[in-house]
Amino acid sequence: MDTQKILEEYGLSRETTTKYIDTITRSNQTQTAEELDVSRQTVSRYKKAFQEMKAQERLLLISTLTQEKLLNQATE
């Protein structure tokens, strides 16, 4: 299973998905939309995509993209 294939299958962008994962864990959908500067409809679409994913796909995306974000922050 490949992270990029999962993103493509659900029509998600890597950058927005990474931000979505980070923000949705501490904010509601309205606050997430405001912080990401996207519409609530976009946040709802991401939420629906995550709900449709198999648990294994969801876990792979969350762990991979969170790890990438943390590594990028550490090297800045």
N, C-alpha and C positions, 0 to 999 in steps of 0.2 A: 504494500500500500504506500502510495506516494502523496505527500502533502500537496504538491502542485496539482495532481490529478483530482484530488478531493475538492480543492478550491474551484477548479474548472468545472467539475461535475455539478456543483451547486451554484455556479455563477458568482463566486465571491472573489474580491481582490485581496491579495496578500496583505497589503498595507492597512486597508480598512478592517479586515478581519483581525489583525493583530491589535489594532486600537480598540475594536469592539470587545474583544476578550478582556482587555485590561479595564475598560471603562464599565462594562455591564456588571462586573463583579462588585462594583462599589456605588453604582448609580441606577436609577430607574431608566425606562426607555426615553422619556422626555429629556432628562439630563444627559443621557448618552448621546442623543441626537444633537443637542446643543454643543456638547464638548467636541464631538467629531465633525461638527459643522455639516451635518447631513440631515435629511428629512426624517421625521418619525416613521415614514413609510419605509425608508431604507433600513432603519433599525429593526422594524417589524419583519422585513424580508430576511435579514440576517438571523433574527431569532427563529423564524420559521425554518430556515435552512438548517440551523443547528438542531432543531427538534426532529427534522427528517433524517438526519445522519444516524448511522449506526453508532453505537457507543464507542466502538474502536476508532472510527473515523474522527469523531468529536475529540476523543482523548489525544489522538495523534496530532490534530491541529492545535489544540490548546497547548500541549507540551512542547511541540516543535516551535510554534510561533512565540511562545513566552520565552523559551530558551534563547531564541534568536534576538529578541528584544533586549533581554538582560545582557547578552554578550555585546550587543551594539552599545548599550549604555556604559558597559565596563571599559570599552575601548575609546570612548569619546574623551 
